[in-house]
Amino acid sequence: MKKLILLMSTLFLFAQQKMVVVTSPIWVKPSVIKITGIGEGVIPPNAVSKAQAQALARRAAIVDAYRSLAEKMYGIRLSAKDKVKDLILQHTEIRSSVSGVIQGAIIDEESFKNGIYKVVLRVELDPCIWANYLHAPSLYQCNIKNK
């Protein structure tokens, strides 16, 4: 009888251990943060040649992709104005701006179709260095000290 009770209690404990559910997420620090930006450029109507038009559209697409990357990395500053007269909205003006430094971006894809040049830029960041740059080293549990 004692052996039966011991066996039953052992099985009960073992069964309870198997049924434990982990409710807290297991967080794994990424080794690299990959951010992509897509840009598009249109052929200018006053281009001298087809080659110049395509080169200018490509450059516009690259700059637009950098803007897209900066928006994702640094955020966007918005300002808005509304003009109301007699409780009726007359005019709305919204302006956006972004500012930042991006180094080491790589062109992943580029295409030219129907007068539109498309570029996909990618930048890879070390999460600890990036978090330290943003003055948030605890974001990725980094142990980087400011000099």
Contacts in CASP RR format, 6 or more apart in sequence:
PFRMAT RR
TARGET T0000
AUTHOR 0000-0000-0000
METHOD contacts of the structure
MODEL  1
MKKLILLMSTLFLFAQQKMVVVTSPIWVKPSVIKITGIGEGVIPPNAVSK
AQAQALARRAAIVDAYRSLAEKMYGIRLSAKDKVKDLILQHTEIRSSVSG
VIQGAIIDEESFKNGIYKVVLRVELDPCIWANYLHAPSLYQCNIKNK
29 127 0 8 1.000
29 140 0 8 1.000
29 141 0 8 1.000
30 127 0 8 1.000
30 140 0 8 1.000
31 127 0 8 1.000
32 124 0 8 1.000
32 125 0 8 1.000
32 126 0 8 1.000
32 127 0 8 1.000
33 124 0 8 1.000
33 125 0 8 1.000
33 126 0 8 1.000
33 127 0 8 1.000
33 130 0 8 1.000
34 122 0 8 1.000
34 123 0 8 1.000
34 124 0 8 1.000
34 125 0 8 1.000
35 69 0 8 1.000
35 72 0 8 1.000
35 73 0 8 1.000
35 122 0 8 1.000
35 123 0 8 1.000
35 125 0 8 1.000
36 69 0 8 1.000
36 108 0 8 1.000
36 120 0 8 1.000
36 121 0 8 1.000
36 122 0 8 1.000
37 65 0 8 1.000
37 68 0 8 1.000
37 69 0 8 1.000
37 72 0 8 1.000
37 120 0 8 1.000
37 121 0 8 1.000
37 122 0 8 1.000
38 65 0 8 1.000
38 68 0 8 1.000
38 118 0 8 1.000
38 119 0 8 1.000
38 120 0 8 1.000
38 121 0 8 1.000
39 61 0 8 1.000
39 62 0 8 1.000
39 64 0 8 1.000
39 65 0 8 1.000
39 67 0 8 1.000
39 68 0 8 1.000
39 118 0 8 1.000
39 119 0 8 1.000
39 120 0 8 1.000
39 121 0 8 1.000
40 60 0 8 1.000
40 61 0 8 1.000
40 64 0 8 1.000
40 116 0 8 1.000
40 117 0 8 1.000
40 118 0 8 1.000
40 119 0 8 1.000
41 57 0 8 1.000
41 58 0 8 1.000
41 60 0 8 1.000
41 61 0 8 1.000
41 64 0 8 1.000
41 116 0 8 1.000
41 117 0 8 1.000
41 118 0 8 1.000
42 57 0 8 1.000
42 60 0 8 1.000
42 115 0 8 1.000
42 116 0 8 1.000
42 117 0 8 1.000
43 53 0 8 1.000
43 54 0 8 1.000
43 56 0 8 1.000
43 57 0 8 1.000
43 115 0 8 1.000
43 116 0 8 1.000
43 117 0 8 1.000
44 53 0 8 1.000
44 56 0 8 1.000
44 57 0 8 1.000
47 53 0 8 1.000
47 56 0 8 1.000
54 112 0 8 1.000
54 117 0 8 1.000
57 112 0 8 1.000
57 115 0 8 1.000
57 116 0 8 1.000
57 117 0 8 1.000
58 110 0 8 1.000
58 112 0 8 1.000
58 117 0 8 1.000
58 119 0 8 1.000
60 117 0 8 1.000
61 110 0 8 1.000
61 117 0 8 1.000
61 118 0 8 1.000
61 119 0 8 1.000
62 107 0 8 1.000
62 119 0 8 1.000
62 121 0 8 1.000
64 119 0 8 1.000
65 105 0 8 1.000
65 119 0 8 1.000
65 120 0 8 1.000
65 121 0 8 1.000
66 102 0 8 1.000
66 105 0 8 1.000
66 121 0 8 1.000
67 98 0 8 1.000
68 121 0 8 1.000
69 102 0 8 1.000
69 105 0 8 1.000
69 121 0 8 1.000
69 123 0 8 1.000
70 98 0 8 1.000
70 99 0 8 1.000
70 100 0 8 1.000
70 102 0 8 1.000
71 98 0 8 1.000
73 100 0 8 1.000
73 102 0 8 1.000
73 123 0 8 1.000
74 98 0 8 1.000
74 99 0 8 1.000
74 100 0 8 1.000
75 98 0 8 1.000
76 96 0 8 1.000
76 97 0 8 1.000
76 98 0 8 1.000
77 96 0 8 1.000
77 97 0 8 1.000
77 98 0 8 1.000
77 99 0 8 1.000
78 94 0 8 1.000
78 95 0 8 1.000
78 96 0 8 1.000
79 94 0 8 1.000
79 95 0 8 1.000
79 96 0 8 1.000
80 92 0 8 1.000
80 93 0 8 1.000
80 94 0 8 1.000
80 95 0 8 1.000
81 91 0 8 1.000
81 92 0 8 1.000
81 93 0 8 1.000
82 89 0 8 1.000
82 91 0 8 1.000
82 92 0 8 1.000
82 93 0 8 1.000
83 89 0 8 1.000
83 90 0 8 1.000
83 91 0 8 1.000
83 92 0 8 1.000
84 90 0 8 1.000
102 123 0 8 1.000
104 123 0 8 1.000
105 121 0 8 1.000
105 122 0 8 1.000
105 123 0 8 1.000
106 121 0 8 1.000
106 122 0 8 1.000
106 123 0 8 1.000
106 124 0 8 1.000
107 119 0 8 1.000
107 120 0 8 1.000
107 121 0 8 1.000
108 120 0 8 1.000
108 121 0 8 1.000
108 122 0 8 1.000
109 118 0 8 1.000
109 119 0 8 1.000
109 120 0 8 1.000
110 117 0 8 1.000
110 118 0 8 1.000
110 119 0 8 1.000
110 120 0 8 1.000
111 117 0 8 1.000
111 118 0 8 1.000
112 118 0 8 1.000
127 139 0 8 1.000
127 140 0 8 1.000
127 142 0 8 1.000
128 137 0 8 1.000
128 140 0 8 1.000
128 142 0 8 1.000
128 143 0 8 1.000
128 144 0 8 1.000
129 144 0 8 1.000
131 137 0 8 1.000
131 138 0 8 1.000
131 139 0 8 1.000
131 140 0 8 1.000
131 142 0 8 1.000
131 144 0 8 1.000
132 142 0 8 1.000
132 144 0 8 1.000
132 146 0 8 1.000
137 143 0 8 1.000
137 144 0 8 1.000
END
